[in-house]
Amino acid sequence: MRFPVSCPIHIVMLGCGGTGGHIAPHLYRLLYSVFRPSTAILCDGDLVEKRNLVRQNFVSCDLGRNKAEVLAERYSAAFGMGCRYVPHYIESEDELRQLLYPDYADALVILLGCVDNNRSRRMCNEVFYHARDLVYIDSGNGLANGQVVCGVRKGGRTLRRPVAGFYPDILDPTDKFPSELPCAEASVSSPQAMTANLMAATLTLCMLYNIIAGGELTTRMTTFSSKTVNVRPLLPKRRAA
């Protein structure tokens, strides 16, 4: 699938923790390198805690600060770009739609889902299917295994289905937003290896690079394992001659 390589770029990233935190520096570097008008908006309502220093892209001086604020300020300054962030959880479809409205006409709009709950993915899924034009890349992983899926809407049509099209259990209505969880439950996250977060971030960035810099993405989704050091892409089926 081909994408324009001269239009402005508008990116919204939900989640700045295990995966989003490792995406952030290279996201700004990528946007800086393509020399096109671009916007990056980082969103997260979480604060940096000591336990995050083990596998997330933060250091001790970041403790107690908002994750989106830390990453946006640090890397926008490093590359001389505009600093935009939302220091709370995005849990409203209307708010997400407003964030996705581009600053520039004819911009390529991309939503990066780096969340750790399916309720947020369900919200992104709804916004995706009501969008006229949107690229939605979602990453998710457990201890060592995970997947990255790219959905595409163009002209009001779904050209590539998003993550829920491959994993329909994501739409389970019983899942909750982060702000709806009791404090004790919210403080306990599923175990994840640092290498799994790094692989998810790297694969997401590979898709982004191919779309923004290369103008073409052949992979619909990819699964991976940091334990076996294995990556398996799902490519479009070849048409019979």
Secondary structure, DSSP 4 states (H G I P E B T S, - for coil): -B--SSS-EEEEEE--STTHHHHHHHHHHHHHHTTS-EEEEEE---B--GGGGGTSS--GGGTTSBHHHHHHHHHHHHTT----EE-S----HHHHHHHHS-SSTT-EEEEEE--S-HHHHHHHHHHHHH-SSEEEEEEEE-SSEEEEEEEEEETTEEEE--HHHH-GGGG-TT---GGGS-HHHHT------HHHHHHHHHHHHHHHHIIIIISB---SEEEEETTTTEEEEEPPPPPP-
